[in-house]
Amino acid sequence: MDAGKRMYDFAGKIFPYNRSITGEGVRKTLKDIEEYIKPSGAELKITEVASGTKVLDWTVPKEWVIRDAYIEDETGNHIIDMKDHNLHVLGYSAPVDEWMDLEEAKKHIYIEDKQPDVIPYVTSYYKERYGFCMSKNQLDSLKEGRYHLYVDSEYIDGSLDIAEVIIPGKSDKEILFSTYFCHPSMANNECSGLALEAELINYVAKLEDRKYTYRFVFVPETIGSITYLSLNDHIKYFKEHMLAGFVLSCVGDNNDYSMIDSKYGDTLADKALKTILNYRNHFTDYSFHHRGSDERQYNSAGVDLPVVCYCRSKFGEFPEYHTSADNMSYVSAEGFQGSYDVMTQLIDALEYNGHYMMKVACEPQLGKRGLYSDLSRKGTYDGIMVQRDVISYSDGRNDLFDLSRIIGVPPCEIIEVIKRLVDNDLIEVMD
């Protein structure tokens, strides 16, 4: 549980930051990620893209600077205050300093009707407006009178920050992990992906004799991945070099394991993650029609990269999503550990993947190599069947994930068999 505890603690550290698609909350988060991965020796490269920059069909927005936001009544009592919870202010809210009656004020207050106890998360990135969020119960409790709506904010010519870590391997073929940092104070929807990806950087950096190059990307959702793909001829490069990619979102809770397929569901990323998750309880496989995070951009027409999305409870499918109920009590060290185990098993399987071919015809004599009991009796046959199945199906047609599906055991078990067969010069990896 060490990894799960580290990730949970890190998520708790960055949970209070008031992040958005731009701004100081983002930069503070990236500094913490940089510190977290420092022991691995990996370098976090941060790129600032100036406001007003054209990125494909989009434009990088102005940077949002938010200093204060509250609603007070006529007695000076702060009904809500962003100092109490970041979600109380509309994301990217314009400034306001006005007194108005309750009916007028309600036009600028957002609630979640079906969940009267929670504060909703609402944003207005690309249309200038001011606003606040509170629970329905709180709004219903307000009495007639005048209220002071105050937001101290501005839009400046700043930058949008994106960050990446590249850990080279023997091959320039790449495995991508991507997550986002644009939501304030939501544990599963925001902090969990950041914590898991940072921990995976530490894991990959320690792998000896890495076969593949690993790229870890941190971006604000949507505008960030679009910006990232627009830079440095990335689309062309990834088409030539990306073997598989995984978006990490909502990975810290204790509920379902789930994935969202790539656009056609036929990539190595689909095959690999589906194989790993098949050996987890409560696995839900969503088609690309249920997309919602940055897998949308990586799979978009003209980009068409082999990228899937991994979640525990899928975004939009749990009641706490995009509300104040998505707090640190909704995630756990156990939930993080489960996601970490899935992802590290996935990495190990991809590293060891290949099409396997036996080097001898018929079944080899396993006993003289110490791979089979020299005493034949009832019960000894069962324990050797996985090894025999691997031998039978290692005919050049099947990779590791095919073998797992056909034989019905997790890839990690098949890897151990293949290692024994390789050590005894009985099998070769064809690619």
Buried (B, 14 or more C-beta within 10 A) or exposed (E): EEBBBBBBEBBBBBBEBBBBBBBBBBBEBBEBBBEBBEEBEBEBEBBEBEBEBEBBEBBBBBBBBBEEBBBBBEEEEBBBBBEEBBBBBBBBBBBBEEEBEBEEBBEBBBBBEEBEEBBBBBBBBEEEEBBBBBBBEBBEEBEEEEBBBBBBBEBEEBBBBBBBBEBEBEEEBBBBBBBBBBBBBBBBBBBBBBBBBBBBBBBBBEBEEBBBBBBBBBBBBBBBBBBBBBEEEBBEEBEEBBBBBBBBBBBBBBBBBBBBBBBEBEBBBBBBBBBBBBBBEEBBBBEBEBBBBBBBBBBBEEBBBBBBBBBBBBBEBBEBBBBBBBBBEBBBBBBBBBBBBBBBBBBBBBBBBBBBBBEEEEEBEBEEBEBBBEEEEEEEEEEEEBBBBBBEBBEEEBBBBBBBBBBEBBBBBBBEBBEBBBEBEBBBBEE
